[in-house]
Amino acid sequence: MINRLILALGFTGKPIQMINNEFGVFIGLVQYTLPMTIVLLFGVVQTIPVSLEEAATILGATRARNLLEVILPSAKAGPARERLIAFT
């Protein structure tokens, strides 16, 4: 499935070997741990007060700027924690 996607997007002209190498193990770990990581990150983002987002919007921030300058800095400890949980 991943090889078909890579070939369809034109990243490579031939299928990638993913058995008995580090790349295949990495893809397997990401596929296995991504749902858990998303759930944990969702919990971190829910703890950010909505008033911070509302204040940024009132001051003229777009949704993208709100995400980049309010939400992501407030949740910066979350992704580091999820990487430790998912890949150990």
N, CA, C and O atoms as a GROMACS GRO file, in nm:
protein
  352
    1MET      N    1   0.083  -0.119   0.000
    1MET     CA    2   0.000   0.000   0.000
    1MET      C    3   0.088   0.126   0.000
    1MET      O    4   0.062   0.220  -0.075
    2ILE      N    5   0.189   0.127   0.083
    2ILE     CA    6   0.278   0.244   0.088
    2ILE      C    7   0.356   0.256  -0.041
    2ILE      O    8   0.376   0.366  -0.092
    3ASN      N    9   0.401   0.143  -0.095
    3ASN     CA   10   0.474   0.146  -0.220
    3ASN      C   11   0.387   0.199  -0.334
    3ASN      O   12   0.435   0.275  -0.418
    4ARG      N   13   0.260   0.160  -0.337
    4ARG     CA   14   0.170   0.211  -0.442
    4ARG      C   15   0.153   0.362  -0.430
    4ARG      O   16   0.150   0.432  -0.531
    5LEU      N   17   0.143   0.411  -0.307
    5LEU     CA   18   0.130   0.556  -0.286
    5LEU      C   19   0.255   0.629  -0.330
    5LEU      O   20   0.247   0.733  -0.396
    6ILE      N   21   0.371   0.577  -0.294
    6ILE     CA   22   0.498   0.640  -0.332
    6ILE      C   23   0.515   0.641  -0.483
    6ILE      O   24   0.562   0.740  -0.540
    7LEU      N   25   0.478   0.532  -0.548
    7LEU     CA   26   0.488   0.526  -0.694
    7LEU      C   27   0.388   0.620  -0.760
    7LEU      O   28   0.422   0.687  -0.858
    8ALA      N   29   0.265   0.627  -0.707
    8ALA     CA   30   0.163   0.714  -0.766
    8ALA      C   31   0.200   0.862  -0.752
    8ALA      O   32   0.172   0.942  -0.842
    9LEU      N   33   0.263   0.899  -0.642
    9LEU     CA   34   0.303   1.038  -0.622
    9LEU      C   35   0.430   1.073  -0.699
    9LEU      O   36   0.466   1.190  -0.709
   10GLY      N   37   0.498   0.973  -0.752
   10GLY     CA   38   0.616   0.997  -0.833
   10GLY      C   39   0.743   1.021  -0.754
   10GLY      O   40   0.839   1.078  -0.808
   11PHE      N   41   0.747   0.980  -0.628
   11PHE     CA   42   0.868   0.997  -0.548
   11PHE      C   43   0.980   0.905  -0.594
   11PHE      O   44   1.098   0.939  -0.581
   12THR      N   45   0.944   0.790  -0.648
   12THR     CA   46   1.044   0.694  -0.694
   12THR      C   47   0.987   0.618  -0.813
   12THR      O   48   0.866   0.615  -0.833
   13GLY      N   49   1.074   0.557  -0.889
   13GLY     CA   50   1.030   0.484  -1.006
   13GLY      C   51   1.013   0.336  -0.984
   13GLY      O   52   0.960   0.265  -1.070
   14LYS      N   53   1.058   0.286  -0.870
   14LYS     CA   54   1.047   0.144  -0.840
   14LYS      C   55   1.005   0.125  -0.694
   14LYS      O   56   1.027   0.215  -0.613
   15PRO      N   57   0.947   0.012  -0.659
   15PRO     CA   58   0.905  -0.012  -0.520
   15PRO      C   59   1.025  -0.011  -0.424
   15PRO      O   60   1.136  -0.048  -0.460
   16ILE      N   61   0.999   0.033  -0.302
   16ILE     CA   62   1.102   0.041  -0.199
   16ILE      C   63   1.102  -0.089  -0.118
   16ILE      O   64   0.997  -0.139  -0.080
   17GLN      N   65   1.220  -0.142  -0.093
   17GLN     CA   66   1.234  -0.261  -0.010
   17GLN      C   67   1.208  -0.223   0.136
   17GLN      O   68   1.278  -0.139   0.192
   18MET      N   69   1.107  -0.285   0.198
   18MET     CA   70   1.074  -0.250   0.336
   18MET      C   71   1.078  -0.370   0.430
   18MET      O   72   1.033  -0.360   0.544
   19ILE      N   73   1.130  -0.482   0.385
   19ILE     CA   74   1.141  -0.600   0.470
   19ILE      C   75   1.286  -0.618   0.508
   19ILE      O   76   1.376  -0.607   0.424
   20ASN      N   77   1.310  -0.644   0.636
   20ASN     CA   78   1.445  -0.668   0.690
   20ASN      C   79   1.536  -0.546   0.679
   20ASN      O   80   1.655  -0.560   0.650
   21ASN      N   81   1.482  -0.427   0.702
   21ASN     CA   82   1.566  -0.308   0.708
   21ASN      C   83   1.504  -0.206   0.803
   21ASN      O   84   1.391  -0.222   0.848
   22GLU      N   85   1.579  -0.102   0.834
   22GLU     CA   86   1.537  -0.003   0.933
   22GLU      C   87   1.417   0.079   0.885
   22GLU      O   88   1.331   0.115   0.965
   23PHE      N   89   1.411   0.110   0.756
   23PHE     CA   90   1.300   0.189   0.704
   23PHE      C   91   1.167   0.117   0.724
   23PHE      O   92   1.068   0.180   0.763
   24GLY      N   93   1.163  -0.013   0.698
   24GLY     CA   94   1.041  -0.090   0.719
   24GLY      C   95   0.998  -0.093   0.865
   24GLY      O   96   0.879  -0.085   0.896
   25VAL      N   97   1.095  -0.104   0.954
   25VAL     CA   98   1.065  -0.103   1.098
   25VAL      C   99   1.009   0.033   1.138
   25VAL      O  100   0.914   0.041   1.215
   26PHE      N  101   1.069   0.140   1.085
   26PHE     CA  102   1.020   0.275   1.115
   26PHE      C  103   0.877   0.295   1.068
   26PHE      O  104   0.794   0.347   1.142
   27ILE      N  105   0.847   0.253   0.946
   27ILE     CA  106   0.710   0.265   0.894
   27ILE      C  107   0.614   0.185   0.981
   27ILE      O  108   0.504   0.232   1.010
   28GLY      N  109   0.652   0.066   1.022
   28GLY     CA  110   0.567  -0.014   1.108
   28GLY      C  111   0.542   0.051   1.243
   28GLY      O  112   0.429   0.049   1.293
   29LEU      N  113   0.645   0.108   1.303
   29LEU     CA  114   0.628   0.176   1.432
   29LEU      C  115   0.538   0.298   1.421
   29LEU      O  116   0.454   0.322   1.507
   30VAL      N  117   0.557   0.374   1.315
   30VAL     CA  118   0.473   0.493   1.296
   30VAL      C  119   0.328   0.451   1.277
   30VAL      O  120   0.238   0.512   1.336
   31GLN      N  121   0.304   0.350   1.197
   31GLN     CA  122   0.168   0.303   1.173
   31GLN      C  123   0.104   0.252   1.302
   31GLN      O  124  -0.016   0.269   1.324
   32TYR      N  125   0.183   0.190   1.387
   32TYR     CA  126   0.132   0.133   1.511
   32TYR      C  127   0.107   0.239   1.617
   32TYR      O  128   0.008   0.231   1.690
   33THR      N  129   0.195   0.340   1.626
   33THR     CA  130   0.187   0.435   1.736
   33THR      C  131   0.118   0.567   1.702
   33THR      O  132   0.086   0.644   1.792
   34LEU      N  133   0.092   0.594   1.574
   34LEU     CA  134   0.032   0.721   1.536
   34LEU      C  135  -0.106   0.745   1.600
   34LEU      O  136  -0.130   0.855   1.648
   35PRO      N  137  -0.196   0.648   1.603
   35PRO     CA  138  -0.326   0.674   1.668
   35PRO      C  139  -0.312   0.712   1.816
   35PRO      O  140  -0.380   0.803   1.863
   36MET      N  141  -0.226   0.642   1.889
   36MET     CA  142  -0.207   0.674   2.030
   36MET      C  143  -0.147   0.814   2.047
   36MET      O  144  -0.186   0.888   2.138
   37THR      N  145  -0.054   0.849   1.960
   37THR     CA  146   0.009   0.981   1.967
   37THR      C  147  -0.094   1.091   1.942
   37THR      O  148  -0.092   1.194   2.009
   38ILE      N  149  -0.182   1.070   1.846
   38ILE     CA  150  -0.284   1.171   1.816
   38ILE      C  151  -0.378   1.188   1.934
   38ILE      O  152  -0.416   1.301   1.967
   39VAL      N  153  -0.416   1.080   1.998
   39VAL     CA  154  -0.505   1.090   2.115
   39VAL      C  155  -0.437   1.165   2.229
   39VAL      O  156  -0.500   1.249   2.294
   40LEU      N  157  -0.309   1.137   2.253
   40LEU     CA  158  -0.237   1.209   2.359
   40LEU      C  159  -0.222   1.357   2.326
   40LEU      O  160  -0.237   1.441   2.414
   41LEU      N  161  -0.193   1.389   2.201
   41LEU     CA  162  -0.179   1.529   2.161
   41LEU      C  163  -0.312   1.603   2.171
   41LEU      O  164  -0.315   1.721   2.205
   42PHE      N  165  -0.420   1.534   2.141
   42PHE     CA  166  -0.553   1.594   2.153
   42PHE      C  167  -0.580   1.634   2.298
   42PHE      O  168  -0.637   1.740   2.324
   43GLY      N  169  -0.538   1.551   2.392
   43GLY     CA  170  -0.554   1.583   2.534
   43GLY      C  171  -0.474   1.706   2.575
   43GLY      O  172  -0.519   1.786   2.656
   44VAL      N  173  -0.354   1.721   2.518
   44VAL     CA  174  -0.270   1.837   2.550
   44VAL      C  175  -0.333   1.964   2.495
   44VAL      O  176  -0.337   2.067   2.564
   45VAL      N  177  -0.383   1.958   2.373
   45VAL     CA  178  -0.442   2.077   2.310
   45VAL      C  179  -0.571   2.117   2.382
   45VAL      O  180  -0.603   2.236   2.389
   46GLN      N  181  -0.645   2.022   2.435
   46GLN     CA  182  -0.767   2.054   2.508
   46GLN      C  183  -0.740   2.131   2.636
   46GLN      O  184  -0.829   2.201   2.685
   47THR      N  185  -0.621   2.121   2.693
   47THR     CA  186  -0.591   2.192   2.817
   47THR      C  187  -0.556   2.339   2.794
   47THR      O  188  -0.546   2.416   2.889
   48ILE      N  189  -0.537   2.379   2.668
   48ILE     CA  190  -0.506   2.519   2.637
   48ILE      C  191  -0.636   2.600   2.651
   48ILE      O  192  -0.736   2.565   2.589
   49PRO      N  193  -0.634   2.706   2.729
   49PRO     CA  194  -0.756   2.784   2.748
   49PRO      C  195  -0.805   2.846   2.617
   49PRO      O  196  -0.727   2.899   2.539
   50VAL      N  197  -0.935   2.838   2.595
   50VAL     CA  198  -0.996   2.894   2.474
   50VAL      C  199  -0.981   3.046   2.474
   50VAL      O  200  -0.980   3.108   2.368
   51SER      N  201  -0.970   3.105   2.592
   51SER     CA  202  -0.957   3.251   2.600
   51SER      C  203  -0.830   3.301   2.530
   51SER      O  204  -0.829   3.413   2.480
   52LEU      N  205  -0.725   3.220   2.526
   52LEU     CA  206  -0.604   3.259   2.453
   52LEU      C  207  -0.632   3.270   2.304
   52LEU      O  208  -0.588   3.365   2.239
   53GLU      N  209  -0.703   3.174   2.249
   53GLU     CA  210  -0.737   3.178   2.107
   53GLU      C  211  -0.831   3.295   2.077
   53GLU      O  212  -0.815   3.364   1.977
   54GLU      N  213  -0.928   3.315   2.165
   54GLU     CA  214  -1.023   3.426   2.144
   54GLU      C  215  -0.952   3.560   2.150
   54GLU      O  216  -0.981   3.650   2.071
   55ALA      N  217  -0.857   3.574   2.243
   55ALA     CA  218  -0.783   3.701   2.252
   55ALA      C  219  -0.701   3.725   2.127
   55ALA      O  220  -0.695   3.838   2.078
   56ALA      N  221  -0.638   3.623   2.075
   56ALA     CA  222  -0.560   3.639   1.952
   56ALA      C  223  -0.648   3.675   1.835
   56ALA      O  224  -0.610   3.757   1.751
   57THR      N  225  -0.767   3.615   1.828
   57THR     CA  226  -0.860   3.646   1.720
   57THR      C  227  -0.910   3.790   1.730
   57THR      O  228  -0.921   3.859   1.629
   58ILE      N  229  -0.940   3.834   1.851
   58ILE     CA  230  -0.986   3.972   1.871
   58ILE      C  231  -0.877   4.071   1.831
   58ILE      O  232  -0.907   4.179   1.780
   59LEU      N  233  -0.752   4.034   1.854
   59LEU     CA  234  -0.641   4.123   1.819
   59LEU      C  235  -0.602   4.114   1.672
   59LEU      O  236  -0.505   4.177   1.629
   60GLY      N  237  -0.676   4.035   1.593
   60GLY     CA  238  -0.657   4.033   1.449
   60GLY      C  239  -0.578   3.917   1.394
   60GLY      O  240  -0.540   3.921   1.277
   61ALA      N  241  -0.552   3.815   1.471
   61ALA     CA  242  -0.476   3.700   1.422
   61ALA      C  243  -0.565   3.612   1.334
   61ALA      O  244  -0.682   3.588   1.366
   62THR      N  245  -0.508   3.564   1.224
   62THR     CA  246  -0.581   3.469   1.141
   62THR      C  247  -0.576   3.332   1.207
   62THR      O  248  -0.508   3.313   1.307
   63ARG      N  249  -0.650   3.236   1.149
   63ARG     CA  250  -0.650   3.102   1.208
   63ARG      C  251  -0.512   3.038   1.201
   63ARG      O  252  -0.469   2.971   1.294
   64ALA      N  253  -0.443   3.062   1.088
   64ALA     CA  254  -0.308   3.005   1.075
   64ALA      C  255  -0.212   3.068   1.175
   64ALA      O  256  -0.133   2.998   1.238
   65ARG      N  257  -0.220   3.198   1.190
   65ARG     CA  258  -0.131   3.265   1.286
   65ARG      C  259  -0.165   3.224   1.429
   65ARG      O  260  -0.077   3.210   1.513
   66ASN      N  261  -0.293   3.207   1.455
   66ASN     CA  262  -0.339   3.161   1.586
   66ASN      C  263  -0.278   3.024   1.617
   66ASN      O  264  -0.233   2.999   1.729
   67LEU      N  265  -0.278   2.936   1.518
   67LEU     CA  266  -0.221   2.804   1.538
   67LEU      C  267  -0.070   2.812   1.561
   67LEU      O  268  -0.018   2.750   1.654
   68LEU      N  269   0.000   2.890   1.478
   68LEU     CA  270   0.145   2.896   1.484
   68LEU      C  271   0.198   2.972   1.606
   68LEU      O  272   0.304   2.937   1.658
   69GLU      N  273   0.127   3.073   1.650
   69GLU     CA  274   0.182   3.159   1.756
   69GLU      C  275   0.114   3.145   1.892
   69GLU      O  276   0.163   3.199   1.991
   70VAL      N  277   0.001   3.075   1.897
   70VAL     CA  278  -0.068   3.059   2.026
   70VAL      C  279  -0.076   2.911   2.065
   70VAL      O  280  -0.031   2.872   2.173
   71ILE      N  281  -0.133   2.830   1.978
   71ILE     CA  282  -0.159   2.690   2.014
   71ILE      C  283  -0.030   2.607   2.018
   71ILE      O  284  -0.004   2.539   2.117
   72LEU      N  285   0.050   2.612   1.912
   72LEU     CA  286   0.172   2.529   1.910
   72LEU      C  287   0.271   2.565   2.020
   72LEU      O  288   0.324   2.473   2.083
   73PRO      N  289   0.300   2.693   2.047
   73PRO     CA  290   0.389   2.721   2.160
   73PRO      C  291   0.332   2.676   2.295
   73PRO      O  292   0.407   2.636   2.384
   74SER      N  293   0.200   2.684   2.310
   74SER     CA  294   0.140   2.641   2.436
   74SER      C  295   0.145   2.491   2.454
   74SER      O  296   0.145   2.441   2.567
   75ALA      N  297   0.150   2.417   2.344
   75ALA     CA  298   0.149   2.271   2.351
   75ALA      C  299   0.285   2.210   2.319
   75ALA      O  300   0.292   2.093   2.284
   76LYS      N  301   0.392   2.287   2.330
   76LYS     CA  302   0.522   2.236   2.285
   76LYS      C  303   0.576   2.121   2.369
   76LYS      O  304   0.658   2.044   2.319
   77ALA      N  305   0.533   2.106   2.491
   77ALA     CA  306   0.579   1.993   2.572
   77ALA      C  307   0.509   1.863   2.532
   77ALA      O  308   0.563   1.754   2.554
   78GLY      N  309   0.392   1.874   2.474
   78GLY     CA  310   0.315   1.755   2.436
   78GLY      C  311   0.383   1.666   2.334
   78GLY      O  312   0.398   1.547   2.359
   79PRO      N  313   0.425   1.719   2.219
   79PRO     CA  314   0.488   1.631   2.119
   79PRO      C  315   0.615   1.563   2.168
   79PRO      O  316   0.642   1.449   2.130
   80ALA      N  317   0.693   1.629   2.250
   80ALA     CA  318   0.814   1.566   2.304
   80ALA      C  319   0.776   1.448   2.392
   80ALA      O  320   0.839   1.342   2.387
   81ARG      N  321   0.674   1.465   2.473
   81ARG     CA  322   0.629   1.357   2.561
   81ARG      C  323   0.572   1.241   2.478
   81ARG      O  324   0.597   1.124   2.510
   82GLU      N  325   0.497   1.273   2.372
   82GLU     CA  326   0.440   1.167   2.290
   82GLU      C  327   0.548   1.088   2.217
   82GLU      O  328   0.535   0.966   2.203
   83ARG      N  329   0.653   1.155   2.170
   83ARG     CA  330   0.762   1.083   2.105
   83ARG      C  331   0.828   0.984   2.201
   83ARG      O  332   0.862   0.872   2.163
   84LEU      N  333   0.844   1.026   2.326
   84LEU     CA  334   0.903   0.935   2.425
   84LEU      C  335   0.814   0.816   2.452
   84LEU      O  336   0.862   0.703   2.464
   85ILE      N  337   0.683   0.840   2.463
   85ILE     CA  338   0.591   0.732   2.490
   85ILE      C  339   0.578   0.639   2.371
   85ILE      O  340   0.575   0.517   2.388
   86ALA      N  341   0.572   0.695   2.249
   86ALA     CA  342   0.546   0.614   2.132
   86ALA      C  343   0.667   0.532   2.089
   86ALA      O  344   0.650   0.421   2.040
   87PHE      N  345   0.786   0.582   2.104
   87PHE     CA  346   0.904   0.515   2.049
   87PHE      C  347   0.996   0.454   2.154
   87PHE      O  348   1.113   0.430   2.126
   88THR      N  349   0.945   0.429   2.275
   88THR     CA  350   1.028   0.360   2.373
   88THR      C  351   0.962   0.230   2.415
   88THR      O  352   1.016   0.157   2.498
   0.00000   0.00000   0.00000
